[in-house]
């Protein structure tokens, strides 16, 4: 499976993963009920997407006594986004090199992000 496919999420995949990360262990029905609060969606659609997330390794599952699957996260939200951001940054550096680094530094030095000071401190800790 391509790394890009495994590391990125479509809109519905992201909504399902957020529901799973929030609830811990879920059934397709419990995720469907959560999603129905925002939009109408078919049970089979949620079931198919959760099956794909399982195939990608983002969800794990076990069979309940009644035969239904119980799904749970394959990794925490923090680990997933840490890995995803690392892959994106690596790709940017490979494709754009010095330009990507310069742009990153410009963003950290800019006033656009309120988190900028916190990020600079974190970067200094990592570089030491």
LUMZAVEX-394243 format. One record per atom (N, C-alpha, C): atom name; x negated, y negated, z; residue in one letter; residue number from 1. Coordinates in pm, 1 decimal, m for minus. Last residue first. Example, Ala and Ser with C-alpha at 12.3 -4.5 7.8 and 13.67 -1.06 7.14 Angstrom:
2
REC   atom       east      north         up   res     n
REC      N    m1285.0      225.0      708.0     S     2
REC     CA    m1367.0      106.0      714.0     S     2
REC      C    m1290.0       m3.0      787.0     S     2
REC      N    m1319.0      569.0      780.0     A     1
REC     CA    m1230.0      450.0      780.0     A     1
REC      C    m1320.0      330.0      780.0     A     1
end
This chain:
128
REC   atom       east      north         up   res     n
REC      N    m1876.0    m2124.5     2007.2     X   128
REC     CA    m1989.6    m2118.4     2101.5     X   128
REC      C    m2052.9    m1985.5     2107.4     X   128
REC      N    m1645.1    m2091.9     1857.7     X   127
REC     CA    m1770.4    m2111.7     1786.7     X   127
REC      C    m1891.8    m2096.4     1879.6     X   127
REC      N    m1439.3    m2076.6     2044.6     X   126
REC     CA    m1467.1    m1961.6     1959.1     X   126
REC      C    m1604.2    m1971.5     1894.8     X   126
REC      N    m1438.8    m2329.4     2160.8     X   125
REC     CA    m1458.3    m2210.0     2245.0     X   125
REC      C    m1500.1    m2090.1     2160.1     X   125
REC      N    m1380.7    m2491.2     1939.2     X   124
REC     CA    m1510.1    m2506.6     2006.1     X   124
REC      C    m1541.2    m2384.3     2093.4     X   124
REC      N    m1117.2    m2402.9     1892.0     X   123
REC     CA    m1221.4    m2379.9     1791.3     X   123
REC      C    m1359.9    m2391.1     1852.9     X   123
REC      N     m990.8    m2503.9     2118.7     X   122
REC     CA     m992.6    m2359.3     2094.2     X   122
REC      C    m1102.0    m2324.2     1995.9     X   122
REC      N    m1021.1    m2778.8     2072.8     X   121
REC     CA    m1078.0    m2716.7     2193.3     X   121
REC      C    m1092.0    m2564.8     2173.3     X   121
REC      N     m871.7    m2804.4     1837.7     X   120
REC     CA    m1014.7    m2836.7     1836.4     X   120
REC      C    m1084.3    m2773.4     1956.2     X   120
REC      N     m616.1    m2735.9     1931.6     X   119
REC     CA     m681.6    m2651.6     1831.9     X   119
REC      C     m832.1    m2677.1     1828.0     X   119
REC      N     m564.0    m2952.3     2101.8     X   118
REC     CA     m567.3    m2816.7     2156.5     X   118
REC      C     m641.1    m2722.7     2061.0     X   118
REC      N     m558.6    m3156.2     1910.5     X   117
REC     CA     m656.8    m3159.8     2020.4     X   117
REC      C     m672.9    m3020.5     2080.3     X   117
REC      N     m337.2    m3073.4     1742.3     X   116
REC     CA     m473.4    m3089.3     1691.6     X   116
REC      C     m579.5    m3086.1     1801.2     X   116
REC      N      m72.8    m3064.8     1798.6     X   115
REC     CA     m154.3    m2956.2     1853.1     X   115
REC      C     m302.6    m2973.6     1821.9     X   115
REC      N       38.4    m3259.0     1649.0     X   114
REC     CA       23.7    m3287.8     1792.0     X   114
REC      C      m65.9    m3183.8     1858.8     X   114
REC      N      m78.6    m3340.2     1335.0     X   113
REC     CA      m38.3    m3231.0     1422.8     X   113
REC      C      m64.2    m3267.6     1568.7     X   113
REC      N     m166.1    m3574.5     1218.1     X   112
REC     CA      m40.6    m3514.2     1173.2     X   112
REC      C       12.7    m3408.8     1269.9     X   112
REC      N     m403.8    m3694.1     1257.7     X   111
REC     CA     m302.5    m3717.4     1360.3     X   111
REC      C     m169.8    m3650.2     1327.8     X   111
REC      N     m701.8    m3498.7     1185.9     X   110
REC     CA     m590.4    m3588.0     1155.6     X   110
REC      C     m492.9    m3599.7     1270.8     X   110
REC      N     m882.7    m3304.6     1239.6     X   109
REC     CA     m918.6    m3441.1     1277.3     X   109
REC      C     m805.9    m3540.8     1252.8     X   109
REC      N     m760.7    m3080.6     1132.9     X   108
REC     CA     m789.7    m3083.8     1276.6     X   108
REC      C     m821.5    m3224.6     1324.9     X   108
REC      N     m761.7    m3155.4      862.6     X   107
REC     CA     m633.9    m3137.6      933.7     X   107
REC      C     m655.9    m3145.2     1084.5     X   107
REC      N    m1033.1    m3153.8      810.9     X   106
REC     CA     m956.9    m3278.2      794.5     X   106
REC      C     m824.1    m3270.1      868.8     X   106
REC      N    m1091.9    m2882.7      849.6     X   105
REC     CA    m1151.8    m2983.7      937.9     X   105
REC      C    m1075.1    m3114.8      930.2     X   105
REC      N     m947.1    m2777.9      632.4     X   104
REC     CA     m915.0    m2736.4      768.6     X   104
REC      C     m968.0    m2838.4      868.8     X   104
REC      N    m1085.7    m2893.9      421.0     X   103
REC     CA     m944.8    m2927.5      441.7     X   103
REC      C     m900.4    m2892.3      583.4     X   103
REC      N    m1335.3    m2770.7      452.4     X   102
REC     CA    m1323.7    m2916.7      460.6     X   102
REC      C    m1179.6    m2958.7      487.0     X   102
REC      N    m1263.1    m2502.2      409.8     X   101
REC     CA    m1320.6    m2543.3      539.0     X   101
REC      C    m1305.8    m2693.7      557.8     X   101
REC      N    m1178.0    m2518.2      143.7     X   100
REC     CA    m1084.7    m2474.7      247.7     X   100
REC      C    m1133.1    m2518.3      385.7     X   100
REC      N    m1416.2    m2596.2       18.8     X    99
REC     CA    m1297.3    m2682.3       10.7     X    99
REC      C    m1196.2    m2647.0      119.6     X    99
REC      N    m1586.5    m2378.5       61.4     X    98
REC     CA    m1613.1    m2505.8      128.8     X    98
REC      C    m1493.3    m2600.2      126.2     X    98
REC      N    m1354.3    m2139.1      m43.8     X    97
REC     CA    m1479.7    m2165.0       25.4     X    97
REC      C    m1487.4    m2297.1       99.3     X    97
REC      N    m1143.3    m2041.5     m192.6     X    96
REC     CA    m1171.6    m2185.1     m198.8     X    96
REC      C    m1295.0    m2228.2     m121.7     X    96
REC      N    m1129.5    m1760.0     m168.6     X    95
REC     CA    m1089.7    m1825.1     m293.7     X    95
REC      C    m1137.2    m1969.5     m305.0     X    95
REC      N    m1224.2    m1702.6       87.4     X    94
REC     CA    m1279.4    m1631.1      m27.5     X    94
REC      C    m1249.7    m1704.8     m158.1     X    94
REC      N    m1062.9    m1871.0      241.6     X    93
REC     CA    m1208.7    m1891.0      240.4     X    93
REC      C    m1272.8    m1821.2      120.2     X    93
REC      N     m809.6    m1758.5      191.7     X    92
REC     CA     m837.9    m1898.1      157.8     X    92
REC      C     m987.8    m1924.0      147.0     X    92
REC      N     m852.0    m1501.4      300.7     X    91
REC     CA     m821.8    m1517.5      158.0     X    91
REC      C     m849.6    m1661.0      111.8     X    91
REC      N     m891.0    m1569.5      570.1     X    90
REC     CA     m995.9    m1501.1      495.2     X    90
REC      C     m975.3    m1518.3      345.1     X    90
REC      N     m638.5    m1677.0      626.3     X    89
REC     CA     m757.1    m1762.4      635.3     X    89
REC      C     m872.6    m1700.3      557.4     X    89
REC      N     m479.3    m1447.6      595.1     X    88
REC     CA     m456.8    m1565.9      511.5     X    88
REC      C     m578.7    m1657.2      510.1     X    88
REC      N     m584.0    m1278.1      793.3     X    87
REC     CA     m588.7    m1237.6      652.2     X    87
REC      C     m570.6    m1356.7      558.9     X    87
REC      N     m523.2    m1431.0     1020.4     X    86
REC     CA     m661.2    m1396.1      988.9     X    86
REC      C     m677.9    m1357.5      842.9     X    86
REC      N     m244.6    m1430.8     1009.4     X    85
REC     CA     m316.2    m1557.6      992.5     X    85
REC      C     m463.3    m1532.7      960.2     X    85
REC      N     m198.9    m1152.7     1049.7     X    84
REC     CA     m152.1    m1220.1      928.7     X    84
REC      C     m229.7    m1349.7      905.3     X    84
REC      N     m307.5    m1113.4     1306.3     X    83
REC     CA     m361.3    m1040.8     1191.3     X    83
REC      C     m324.0    m1110.3     1060.8     X    83
REC      N     m138.4    m1284.5     1449.2     X    82
REC     CA     m283.4    m1301.9     1455.6     X    82
REC      C     m349.1    m1235.3     1334.7     X    82
REC      N      109.9    m1174.9     1398.4     X    81
REC     CA       79.2    m1307.0     1344.0     X    81
REC      C      m69.7    m1340.1     1352.1     X    81
REC      N       76.2     m921.8     1530.4     X    80
REC     CA      113.9     m930.9     1389.0     X    80
REC      C       73.0    m1065.3     1330.5     X    80
REC      N       18.5    m1002.4     1792.2     X    79
REC     CA      m81.4     m927.5     1715.6     X    79
REC      C      m50.5     m936.0     1566.7     X    79
REC      N      261.4    m1130.6     1857.3     X    78
REC     CA      135.1    m1202.7     1862.8     X    78
REC      C       27.6    m1132.9     1781.0     X    78
REC      N      448.8     m924.6     1841.1     X    77
REC     CA      461.2    m1041.6     1753.5     X    77
REC      C      328.1    m1115.1     1744.2     X    77
REC      N      291.7     m601.5     1863.3     X    76
REC     CA      356.2     m719.2     1919.8     X    76
REC      C      362.6     m830.1     1815.2     X    76
REC      N      377.9     m323.5     1652.7     X    75
REC     CA      279.9     m409.5     1718.3     X    75
REC      C      353.7     m532.0     1771.7     X    75
REC      N      600.1     m187.3     1590.6     X    74
REC     CA      474.3     m117.1     1572.0     X    74
REC      C      358.6     m192.9     1635.3     X    74
REC      N      897.7     m207.8     1791.2     X    73
REC     CA      788.2     m271.7     1716.6     X    73
REC      C      664.6     m182.9     1706.6     X    73
REC      N     1146.4       47.5     1732.7     X    72
REC     CA     1073.5      m41.0     1821.9     X    72
REC      C      953.9      m95.7     1745.0     X    72
REC      N     1459.0      217.5     1687.2     X    71
REC     CA     1341.2      149.4     1633.4     X    71
REC      C     1277.1       62.6     1741.7     X    71
REC      N     1614.4      515.0     1688.3     X    70
REC     CA     1585.0      403.5     1776.7     X    70
REC      C     1454.5      344.0     1724.3     X    70
REC      N     1844.5      674.2     1471.1     X    69
REC     CA     1709.2      626.8     1497.4     X    69
REC      C     1710.9      513.3     1598.8     X    69
REC      N     2077.0      928.3     1569.9     X    68
REC     CA     2046.6      793.3     1521.0     X    68
REC      C     1902.1      758.1     1554.2     X    68
REC      N     2124.7     1169.8     1693.9     X    67
REC     CA     2073.3     1171.6     1558.1     X    67
REC      C     2039.0     1035.2     1500.6     X    67
REC      N     2188.9     1175.6     1958.3     X    66
REC     CA     2299.8     1180.6     1863.2     X    66
REC      C     2255.5     1178.7     1718.0     X    66
REC      N     1935.2     1141.6     2077.4     X    65
REC     CA     2005.4     1269.1     2091.5     X    65
REC      C     2118.2     1283.4     1988.9     X    65
REC      N     1730.6      958.9     1838.3     X    64
REC     CA     1811.8      966.5     1959.6     X    64
REC      C     1885.3     1100.9     1960.6     X    64
REC      N     1410.2      967.1     1708.6     X    63
REC     CA     1548.9     1010.5     1690.4     X    63
REC      C     1614.6     1023.0     1826.5     X    63
REC      N     1212.5      672.5     1671.4     X    62
REC     CA     1230.8      807.2     1723.7     X    62
REC      C     1379.1      840.7     1707.3     X    62
REC      N      980.2      450.7     1508.3     X    61
REC     CA     1113.2      499.8     1542.2     X    61
REC      C     1106.0      640.1     1601.4     X    61
REC      N      831.7      131.4     1439.9     X    60
REC     CA      820.5      273.7     1471.0     X    60
REC      C      959.8      320.1     1508.0     X    60
REC      N      750.9     m120.8     1203.4     X    59
REC     CA      842.7      m61.4     1300.4     X    59
REC      C      803.4       83.4     1321.9     X    59
REC      N      536.5     m158.3     1041.1     X    58
REC     CA      573.4     m268.3     1130.0     X    58
REC      C      675.1     m225.3     1234.9     X    58
REC      N      478.3       28.4      853.0     X    57
REC     CA      412.4       42.1      982.0     X    57
REC      C      446.3      m68.9     1079.9     X    57
REC      N      613.6       42.3      620.6     X    56
REC     CA      500.0      m50.9      624.0     X    56
REC      C      422.0      m41.5      755.1     X    56
REC      N      821.1      211.2      697.2     X    55
REC     CA      722.5      260.3      600.3     X    55
REC      C      597.5      172.1      597.2     X    55
REC      N      962.0       29.9      861.2     X    54
REC     CA      903.1      151.1      918.9     X    54
REC      C      793.5      205.0      826.8     X    54
REC      N     1047.0     m147.1      670.6     X    53
REC     CA      956.9     m196.9      775.0     X    53
REC      C      888.9      m80.0      846.9     X    53
REC      N     1218.6       25.5      532.6     X    52
REC     CA     1099.0      m26.7      465.7     X    52
REC      C      997.7      m79.6      566.6     X    52
REC      N     1413.9       63.3      729.2     X    51
REC     CA     1340.5      178.0      676.7     X    51
REC      C     1211.9      134.3      607.9     X    51
REC      N     1509.0     m196.6      746.6     X    50
REC     CA     1440.9     m138.9      863.1     X    50
REC      C     1362.6      m14.4      822.5     X    50
REC      N     1625.8     m216.4      494.3     X    49
REC     CA     1512.9     m303.3      529.3     X    49
REC      C     1437.2     m247.1      648.3     X    49
REC      N     1832.3      m22.8      518.9     X    48
REC     CA     1729.9      m11.0      415.3     X    48
REC      C     1606.1      m92.3      450.8     X    48
REC      N     1983.3     m128.9      731.5     X    47
REC     CA     1925.5        4.7      742.6     X    47
REC      C     1810.8       22.2      641.7     X    47
REC      N     2069.4     m369.6      618.8     X    46
REC     CA     1983.3     m372.4      738.0     X    46
REC      C     1911.7     m238.7      753.3     X    46
REC      N     2227.0     m260.4      413.2     X    45
REC     CA     2115.6     m351.3      381.9     X    45
REC      C     2017.1     m354.9      498.0     X    45
REC      N     2421.5     m117.0      548.6     X    44
REC     CA     2326.0      m43.8      464.7     X    44
REC      C     2205.5     m130.6      426.4     X    44
REC      N     2567.3     m324.5      670.5     X    43
REC     CA     2493.9     m227.9      753.1     X    43
REC      C     2386.3     m159.0      670.2     X    43
REC      N     2549.7     m647.1      514.3     X    42
REC     CA     2596.0     m508.0      518.0     X    42
REC      C     2505.6     m421.3      605.7     X    42
REC      N     2623.1     m962.8      661.6     X    41
REC     CA     2528.9     m874.0      593.8     X    41
REC      C     2576.4     m730.5      611.4     X    41
REC      N     2675.9    m1297.3      729.8     X    40
REC     CA     2740.1    m1168.6      702.5     X    40
REC      C     2643.6    m1085.7      619.2     X    40
REC      N     2488.7    m1471.0      983.2     X    39
REC     CA     2532.1    m1446.5      845.7     X    39
REC      C     2597.5    m1310.2      834.0     X    39
REC      N     2460.1    m1510.1     1260.8     X    38
REC     CA     2415.1    m1614.0     1168.1     X    38
REC      C     2469.8    m1596.8     1027.6     X    38
REC      N     2561.1    m1292.3     1386.1     X    37
REC     CA     2583.1    m1421.2     1451.9     X    37
REC      C     2547.9    m1536.0     1359.1     X    37
REC      N     2468.0    m1076.5     1247.3     X    36
REC     CA     2603.6    m1123.3     1216.7     X    36
REC      C     2636.1    m1255.8     1284.5     X    36
REC      N     2228.0    m1013.4     1370.7     X    35
REC     CA     2224.6    m1090.1     1245.9     X    35
REC      C     2361.0    m1147.8     1210.0     X    35
REC      N     2324.6     m862.1     1587.1     X    34
REC     CA     2246.8     m984.0     1611.4     X    34
REC      C     2248.0    m1073.4     1487.3     X    34
REC      N     2445.0     m648.4     1453.9     X    33
REC     CA     2526.3     m734.9     1540.2     X    33
REC      C     2455.5     m867.4     1568.7     X    33
REC      N     2214.6     m538.3     1332.3     X    32
REC     CA     2324.5     m590.8     1250.6     X    32
REC      C     2410.7     m686.7     1331.7     X    32
REC      N     2082.4     m450.7     1559.7     X    31
REC     CA     2021.8     m556.0     1478.2     X    31
REC      C     2128.9     m620.5     1390.8     X    31
REC      N     2261.4     m254.1     1643.2     X    30
REC     CA     2233.0     m366.8     1733.4     X    30
REC      C     2167.7     m482.3     1657.5     X    30
REC      N     2256.9      m78.2     1418.9     X    29
REC     CA     2381.0     m146.4     1458.1     X    29
REC      C     2352.4     m267.6     1547.4     X    29
REC      N     2001.2       23.7     1424.7     X    28
REC     CA     2041.2      m58.2     1310.1     X    28
REC      C     2163.7     m140.2     1347.8     X    28
REC      N     1882.5      m25.4     1760.1     X    27
REC     CA     1940.8       57.7     1654.8     X    27
REC      C     1972.1      m35.2     1537.6     X    27
REC      N     1580.8      m94.6     1946.9     X    26
REC     CA     1705.7     m130.0     1880.4     X    26
REC      C     1755.2      m16.3     1792.3     X    26
REC      N     1370.2     m223.4     2192.8     X    25
REC     CA     1419.5     m103.4     2126.4     X    25
REC      C     1558.2     m132.5     2072.8     X    25
REC      N     1316.7     m532.8     2183.4     X    24
REC     CA     1231.8     m419.0     2220.0     X    24
REC      C     1270.0     m293.2     2145.9     X    24
REC      N     1437.0     m778.4     2134.1     X    23
REC     CA     1513.0     m676.2     2206.1     X    23
REC      C     1428.8     m556.1     2249.8     X    23
REC      N     1240.4     m934.3     2003.6     X    22
REC     CA     1317.9     m991.0     2114.3     X    22
REC      C     1381.6     m881.4     2200.4     X    22
REC      N     1147.3     m768.6     1802.5     X    21
REC     CA     1053.2     m819.1     1902.9     X    21
REC      C     1127.1     m871.4     2025.3     X    21
REC      N     1392.7     m738.4     1663.7     X    20
REC     CA     1328.7     m622.8     1727.2     X    20
REC      C     1229.7     m668.7     1834.1     X    20
REC      N     1439.8     m999.3     1573.9     X    19
REC     CA     1539.5     m932.2     1657.8     X    19
REC      C     1477.1     m814.7     1732.8     X    19
REC      N     1210.0    m1036.3     1417.1     X    18
REC     CA     1233.4    m1123.8     1533.4     X    18
REC      C     1334.4    m1059.4     1628.4     X    18
REC      N     1258.5     m841.8     1219.8     X    17
REC     CA     1145.6     m826.6     1311.7     X    17
REC      C     1162.2     m914.5     1434.6     X    17
REC      N     1482.6     m958.3     1094.5     X    16
REC     CA     1494.6     m827.9     1160.5     X    16
REC      C     1380.9     m808.9     1260.3     X    16
REC      N     1368.4    m1191.7      994.2     X    15
REC     CA     1481.4    m1199.8     1088.0     X    15
REC      C     1497.8    m1069.3     1164.9     X    15
REC      N     1175.8    m1080.8      821.3     X    14
REC     CA     1134.3    m1164.5      934.5     X    14
REC      C     1245.5    m1174.8     1038.5     X    14
REC      N     1339.9     m953.5      635.1     X    13
REC     CA     1245.5     m875.1      714.6     X    13
REC      C     1203.0     m953.0      839.1     X    13
REC      N     1464.4    m1178.0      525.4     X    12
REC     CA     1544.1    m1082.3      602.5     X    12
REC      C     1454.8     m993.7      688.3     X    12
REC      N     1234.0    m1303.0      402.5     X    11
REC     CA     1321.0    m1373.2      498.0     X    11
REC      C     1400.3    m1276.1      585.3     X    11
REC      N      944.3    m1085.3      402.2     X    10
REC     CA     1050.0    m1160.9      337.8     X    10
REC      C     1139.7    m1221.4      444.6     X    10
REC      N      613.3    m1097.9      520.4     X     9
REC     CA      752.1    m1061.1      543.7     X     9
REC      C      843.8    m1147.5      459.8     X     9
REC      N      289.5     m952.5      478.9     X     8
REC     CA      384.3    m1061.4      463.7     X     8
REC      C      525.6    m1008.9      482.6     X     8
REC      N      130.5     m728.7      501.7     X     7
REC     CA      109.8     m838.4      594.4     X     7
REC      C      209.3     m952.1      581.0     X     7
REC      N      186.2     m545.2      305.6     X     6
REC     CA      194.6     m501.1      444.1     X     6
REC      C      191.4     m618.2      541.4     X     6
REC      N      136.8     m691.1       74.8     X     5
REC     CA      271.1     m642.3      102.8     X     5
REC      C      287.3     m606.3      249.9     X     5
REC      N     m140.8     m734.6      100.2     X     4
REC     CA      m49.0     m848.9       97.4     X     4
REC      C       93.4     m804.0      131.3     X     4
REC      N     m245.0     m474.1       80.3     X     3
REC     CA     m256.6     m548.4      206.0     X     3
REC      C     m157.2     m664.1      211.7     X     3
REC      N      m54.0     m220.5      m79.1     X     2
REC     CA     m133.8     m343.1      m88.4     X     2
REC      C     m130.7     m417.9       43.6     X     2
REC      N      m85.3      118.9        0.0     X     1
REC     CA        0.0        0.0        0.0     X     1
REC      C      m89.1     m124.1        0.0     X     1
end
